[in-house]
Amino acid sequence: PLPPIMKIPLIALLASSLSAAAQVTFLDPAASALVAPDAKIVTLGSGMKFTEGPVWIPARQSLVFSDIPSAKLMQWQDGKGVTPLSDALNPNGNTLDRSGLLVTCQHSGRNIIRTESNGTTTILVSSFDGKKLSSPNDVIVRKDGSIWFTDPSYGVPAGEQKEQDINRVYRLDPATKKVTAVSSLFEMPNGLAFSPDEKTLYIADSGKPQRVGAFPVKDDGSLGDPKFWLSGGSDGLRTDSSGNLYTTASDGVRIYNPDGKQLARITFPETPANCTFGGKDYKTLFVTARTSLYSIQLNIAGNDQR
């Protein structure tokens, strides 16, 4: 469970939800099973600075996400809109651990924290090989409890030095506290997501070249050679219950099948940064996009990925 909402001043936020017809580009007939041509994009909140890291909280039927420059975790609930949840050190990616506790990447904290049920925070990881992490960006939790995260250098605070020689993807064993580097193939590793069976890990690179790789996950937790690369940049990633991949790109949310074929593209009023599934039936796709939070109803449920 999450801690009670902190009573801090209401910043930026919005009014009533607004909806408009979505711009959906169908590139394959299979996409019609995923999203309706008359689907609506709903603006749930705006007036923020740079939204990221959405995660659905089933216990509260709410969405938690980050407003990075404002150094706030935000919360959206139906009927209540967007409100501040708590302060954080320029938070980015968020997820839930296997106990339902919130796990957050902190840019300026250069760490990953867990918010306990009493509202206190615990630092889960802040270094690798005796050196500070750069700026943990995105995080997911596997069913075995292991925590996987990316660590590009985008958020290294001004005046501080980058200590890691390269940018990596890591796996944290919460029981032993051991941190293992699982990939060094990326200039700027960013979003990541597992397939529903957790046999494939998708990793986005926002550096050069901008691409997304699909990696087989071995029994020992290491990664095999990429099965394929998707061209074009992406920030956040999610999969649905059938294993289709949703990537936030410069031209909207792109949808690919598990073999890497693009099925559709959904265009939003602002460039999307990240996305996640939620709602009572997990068929709502929530999208953080620069200054706003959007949603669109899909025909398929998301992979209940924390």
WOBEL-V431060 format. One record per residue. N is the residue number from 1. RES is the residue in one small letter. SS is DSSP state (H for helix, E for strand, - for the rest). BURIAL is b if it has 9 or more other ideal C-beta (glycine too) atoms within 8 Angstrom, else e. Layout:
((N & RES & SS & BURIAL) (N & RES & SS & BURIAL))
This chain:
((1 & p & - & e) (2 & l & - & b) (3 & p & - & b) (4 & p & - & e) (5 & i & - & e) (6 & m & - & b) (7 & k & - & e) (8 & i & - & e) (9 & p & - & e) (10 & l & - & e) (11 & i & - & e) (12 & a & - & b) (13 & l & - & b) (14 & l & - & b) (15 & a & - & e) (16 & s & - & e) (17 & s & - & e) (18 & l & E & e) (19 & s & E & e) (20 & a & E & e) (21 & a & E & e) (22 & a & - & b) (23 & q & E & e) (24 & v & E & b) (25 & t & E & e) (26 & f & E & b) (27 & l & - & e) (28 & d & - & b) (29 & p & H & e) (30 & a & H & e) (31 & a & H & b) (32 & s & H & b) (33 & a & H & e) (34 & l & - & b) (35 & v & - & b) (36 & a & - & e) (37 & p & - & e) (38 & d & - & e) (39 & a & - & b) (40 & k & E & b) (41 & i & E & b) (42 & v & E & b) (43 & t & E & b) (44 & l & E & b) (45 & g & E & b) (46 & s & - & b) (47 & g & - & e) (48 & m & - & b) (49 & k & - & e) (50 & f & - & b) (51 & t & E & b) (52 & e & E & b) (53 & g & E & b) (54 & p & E & b) (55 & v & E & b) (56 & w & E & b) (57 & i & E & b) (58 & p & - & e) (59 & a & - & e) (60 & r & - & e) (61 & q & - & e) (62 & s & E & b) (63 & l & E & b) (64 & v & E & b) (65 & f & E & b) (66 & s & E & b) (67 & d & E & b) (68 & i & - & b) (69 & p & - & e) (70 & s & - & b) (71 & a & - & b) (72 & k & E & b) (73 & l & E & b) (74 & m & E & b) (75 & q & E & b) (76 & w & E & b) (77 & q & E & b) (78 & d & - & e) (79 & g & - & e) (80 & k & - & e) (81 & g & E & b) (82 & v & E & b) (83 & t & E & b) (84 & p & E & b) (85 & l & E & b) (86 & s & E & b) (87 & d & E & e) (88 & a & - & b) (89 & l & - & e) (90 & n & - & b) (91 & p & E & b) (92 & n & E & b) (93 & g & E & b) (94 & n & E & b) (95 & t & E & b) (96 & l & E & b) (97 & d & - & b) (98 & r & - & e) (99 & s & - & e) (100 & g & - & b) (101 & l & - & b) (102 & l & E & b) (103 & v & E & b) (104 & t & E & b) (105 & c & E & b) (106 & q & E & b) (107 & h & - & b) (108 & s & - & b) (109 & g & - & b) (110 & r & - & b) (111 & n & E & b) (112 & i & E & b) (113 & i & E & b) (114 & r & E & b) (115 & t & E & b) (116 & e & - & b) (117 & s & - & e) (118 & n & - & e) (119 & g & - & b) (120 & t & - & e) (121 & t & E & e) (122 & t & E & e) (123 & i & E & b) (124 & l & E & b) (125 & v & E & b) (126 & s & - & b) (127 & s & E & b) (128 & f & E & b) (129 & d & - & e) (130 & g & - & e) (131 & k & E & e) (132 & k & E & e) (133 & l & - & b) (134 & s & - & b) (135 & s & - & b) (136 & p & - & b) (137 & n & - & b) (138 & d & - & b) (139 & v & E & b) (140 & i & E & b) (141 & v & E & b) (142 & r & - & b) (143 & k & - & e) (144 & d & - & e) (145 & g & - & b) (146 & s & - & b) (147 & i & E & b) (148 & w & E & b) (149 & f & E & b) (150 & t & E & b) (151 & d & E & b) (152 & p & - & b) (153 & s & - & b) (154 & y & - & e) (155 & g & - & b) (156 & v & - & b) (157 & p & - & e) (158 & a & - & e) (159 & g & - & e) (160 & e & - & e) (161 & q & - & e) (162 & k & - & e) (163 & e & - & e) (164 & q & - & b) (165 & d & - & e) (166 & i & - & e) (167 & n & - & b) (168 & r & E & b) (169 & v & E & b) (170 & y & E & b) (171 & r & E & b) (172 & l & E & b) (173 & d & - & b) (174 & p & - & b) (175 & a & - & e) (176 & t & - & e) (177 & k & - & e) (178 & k & - & e) (179 & v & E & b) (180 & t & E & b) (181 & a & E & b) (182 & v & E & b) (183 & s & E & b) (184 & s & - & e) (185 & l & - & e) (186 & f & - & b) (187 & e & - & e) (188 & m & - & b) (189 & p & E & b) (190 & n & E & b) (191 & g & E & b) (192 & l & E & b) (193 & a & E & b) (194 & f & E & b) (195 & s & - & b) (196 & p & - & b) (197 & d & - & e) (198 & e & - & b) (199 & k & - & e) (200 & t & E & b) (201 & l & E & b) (202 & y & E & b) (203 & i & E & b) (204 & a & E & b) (205 & d & E & b) (206 & s & - & b) (207 & g & - & b) (208 & k & - & e) (209 & p & - & e) (210 & q & - & b) (211 & r & E & b) (212 & v & E & b) (213 & g & E & b) (214 & a & E & b) (215 & f & E & b) (216 & p & E & b) (217 & v & E & b) (218 & k & - & e) (219 & d & - & e) (220 & d & - & e) (221 & g & - & b) (222 & s & - & e) (223 & l & E & b) (224 & g & E & e) (225 & d & E & e) (226 & p & E & b) (227 & k & E & e) (228 & f & E & e) (229 & w & E & e) (230 & l & E & b) (231 & s & E & e) (232 & g & - & b) (233 & g & - & b) (234 & s & - & b) (235 & d & - & b) (236 & g & - & b) (237 & l & E & b) (238 & r & E & b) (239 & t & E & b) (240 & d & E & b) (241 & s & - & b) (242 & s & - & e) (243 & g & - & b) (244 & n & - & b) (245 & l & E & b) (246 & y & E & b) (247 & t & E & b) (248 & t & E & b) (249 & a & E & b) (250 & s & - & e) (251 & d & - & e) (252 & g & E & b) (253 & v & E & b) (254 & r & E & b) (255 & i & E & b) (256 & y & E & b) (257 & n & - & b) (258 & p & - & b) (259 & d & - & e) (260 & g & - & b) (261 & k & - & e) (262 & q & E & b) (263 & l & E & b) (264 & a & E & b) (265 & r & E & b) (266 & i & E & b) (267 & t & E & b) (268 & f & - & b) (269 & p & - & e) (270 & e & - & e) (271 & t & - & e) (272 & p & - & b) (273 & a & - & b) (274 & n & E & b) (275 & c & E & b) (276 & t & E & b) (277 & f & E & b) (278 & g & E & b) (279 & g & - & e) (280 & k & - & e) (281 & d & - & e) (282 & y & - & b) (283 & k & - & b) (284 & t & E & b) (285 & l & E & b) (286 & f & E & b) (287 & v & E & b) (288 & t & E & b) (289 & a & E & b) (290 & r & - & e) (291 & t & - & b) (292 & s & E & b) (293 & l & E & b) (294 & y & E & b) (295 & s & E & b) (296 & i & E & b) (297 & q & E & b) (298 & l & - & b) (299 & n & - & e) (300 & i & - & b) (301 & a & - & e) (302 & g & E & b) (303 & n & - & b) (304 & d & - & e) (305 & q & - & b) (306 & r & - & b))
